[in-house]
Each structure stands twice: as structure tokens, then as C-alpha cells.
Amino acid sequence: MPNEFKNDSDVLMTKREIAEYLRLSVSRIGYYITNGILPKPSYLSPRTPRWRKSEIDAMLDKLDAKNAPIAEQRRKLIRYSVLTRKSVKVENEIGDDL
């Protein structure tokens, strides 16, 4: 049976598919789920968790909005590092209080 959805946001994704979509490891996805950064899955059966792509995209939008000042600061530091050829430590932070 083909996967016929009205649009891409209705697609149900596995943990591995989310990892590929976000370019993260499967274990990191598990960490984000446990710590509430990613939404809890819906279960098709007891051993088949799935996430809606629309929920993942909404989470990304929320993170982008919350971390916009951090992202801008990182871009400035990277630009400074490239222009001056000095190394600058840039940390990757994701807020835990979503």
C-alpha cells in the first residue's frame, strides 16, 4: 500500500529517518526525546514509535526562534575568525527549557 498523504508534513517518521533528516545520530535523537527536546512518539503498535514530520518541523521552528540571538552571535564569531584568521571557540548550545 503506497504512502498517500496530502502533504509532506503528514508523513510518519521512524527514529532513524529523523536522525537522517536532522543529520544527527540515532542515539542523539533518543537523548533529545528523553530530555523533552523532541516530542514524544505516537505508537502504531507497542514496538513501532512514529513521529509526524510536522511536529519535528514545529520543534525546529521553535528552536530557531528561541536560539536566533545565539545563532547570530555564532555567525559573527565565525565571520570574525575567517576574516582575521584567528581561531575562535564556538559552542553549539540548545536550550533545555523548551
C-alpha contacts under 8 A as a table, 3 or more apart, distances in Angstrom:
res1	aa1	res2	aa2	distance
5	F	8	D	7.11
5	F	10	D	6.11
5	F	11	V	6.82
6	K	10	D	6.95
7	N	10	D	5.88
7	N	11	V	7.60
8	D	11	V	5.57
8	D	53	K	7.30
9	S	52	R	6.87
9	S	53	K	5.00
9	S	54	S	4.44
10	D	52	R	6.09
10	D	53	K	6.33
10	D	54	S	6.48
11	V	52	R	5.77
11	V	53	K	5.62
11	V	54	S	7.85
12	L	50	R	5.67
12	L	51	W	5.35
12	L	52	R	4.65
12	L	53	K	6.22
13	M	16	R	8.00
13	M	17	E	5.74
13	M	18	I	6.34
13	M	50	R	5.32
13	M	51	W	5.15
13	M	52	R	6.18
13	M	53	K	6.52
14	T	17	E	5.11
14	T	18	I	6.28
14	T	49	P	6.81
14	T	50	R	5.20
14	T	51	W	6.66
15	K	18	I	5.12
15	K	19	A	6.21
15	K	26	V	6.50
15	K	29	I	6.98
15	K	30	G	7.90
15	K	49	P	7.89
15	K	50	R	7.32
15	K	51	W	7.94
16	R	19	A	4.99
16	R	20	E	6.31
16	R	26	V	5.85
17	E	20	E	5.10
17	E	21	Y	6.04
18	I	21	Y	4.89
18	I	22	L	5.99
18	I	29	I	7.56
19	A	22	L	5.28
19	A	23	R	5.55
19	A	24	L	4.82
19	A	25	S	5.54
19	A	26	V	5.40
19	A	29	I	6.33
20	E	23	R	4.86
20	E	24	L	6.51
20	E	25	S	7.78
21	Y	24	L	7.92
24	L	28	R	6.39
24	L	29	I	6.95
25	S	28	R	5.17
25	S	29	I	6.47
26	V	29	I	5.09
26	V	30	G	6.42
27	S	30	G	5.00
27	S	31	Y	6.29
28	R	31	Y	4.92
28	R	32	Y	6.22
29	I	32	Y	5.10
29	I	33	I	6.24
29	I	38	L	7.70
30	G	33	I	5.11
30	G	34	T	6.16
31	Y	34	T	5.14
31	Y	35	N	6.17
32	Y	35	N	5.17
32	Y	36	G	6.06
32	Y	37	I	4.90
32	Y	38	L	5.41
33	I	36	G	5.20
33	I	37	I	5.93
33	I	38	L	4.74
33	I	39	P	6.24
33	I	40	K	6.34
34	T	37	I	7.79
35	N	38	L	7.77
35	N	96	D	7.63
36	G	39	P	6.37
36	G	40	K	7.66
36	G	96	D	7.80
36	G	98	L	7.76
37	I	59	M	7.85
37	I	96	D	6.79
37	I	98	L	6.80
38	L	56	I	7.15
38	L	59	M	6.86
39	P	51	W	7.82
39	P	55	E	7.22
39	P	56	I	7.51
39	P	59	M	7.86
40	K	51	W	7.69
41	P	49	P	5.45
41	P	50	R	5.31
41	P	51	W	5.12
42	S	49	P	5.58
42	S	50	R	5.37
42	S	51	W	6.25
43	Y	46	P	6.23
43	Y	47	R	7.26
43	Y	48	T	5.55
43	Y	49	P	4.38
43	Y	50	R	6.05
44	L	47	R	7.83
44	L	48	T	5.56
44	L	49	P	6.40
44	L	50	R	7.17
45	S	48	T	5.31
45	S	49	P	7.48
46	P	49	P	7.65
51	W	55	E	7.10
51	W	56	I	7.41
52	R	55	E	5.33
52	R	56	I	6.67
53	K	56	I	5.08
53	K	57	D	6.13
54	S	57	D	5.05
54	S	58	A	6.05
55	E	58	A	5.02
55	E	59	M	6.21
56	I	59	M	5.08
56	I	60	L	6.31
57	D	60	L	5.00
57	D	61	D	6.23
58	A	61	D	5.06
58	A	62	K	6.19
59	M	62	K	5.05
59	M	63	L	6.20
60	L	63	L	5.08
60	L	64	D	6.06
61	D	64	D	5.04
61	D	65	A	6.13
62	K	65	A	5.20
62	K	66	K	6.14
63	L	66	K	5.10
63	L	67	N	5.84
63	L	94	I	7.60
63	L	95	G	7.87
64	D	67	N	5.25
64	D	68	A	5.60
65	A	68	A	5.39
66	K	69	P	7.74
67	N	70	I	5.11
67	N	71	A	6.05
67	N	94	I	7.47
67	N	95	G	7.73
68	A	71	A	5.03
68	A	72	E	6.16
69	P	72	E	5.12
69	P	73	Q	6.18
70	I	73	Q	5.06
70	I	74	R	6.17
71	A	74	R	5.06
71	A	75	R	6.22
72	E	75	R	5.08
72	E	76	K	6.30
73	Q	76	K	5.15
73	Q	77	L	6.27
74	R	77	L	5.13
74	R	78	I	6.14
74	R	90	V	6.38
75	R	78	I	5.17
75	R	79	R	6.05
76	K	79	R	5.05
76	K	80	Y	6.05
77	L	80	Y	5.05
77	L	81	S	6.08
77	L	88	V	6.81
77	L	90	V	7.20
78	I	81	S	4.98
78	I	82	V	6.19
78	I	88	V	7.27
78	I	90	V	7.61
79	R	82	V	5.18
79	R	83	L	6.12
80	Y	83	L	5.19
80	Y	84	T	5.94
80	Y	85	R	7.87
80	Y	86	K	7.88
81	S	84	T	5.41
81	S	85	R	5.31
81	S	86	K	5.04
81	S	87	S	5.68
81	S	88	V	5.91
82	V	85	R	5.11
82	V	86	K	7.18
95	G	98	L	6.66
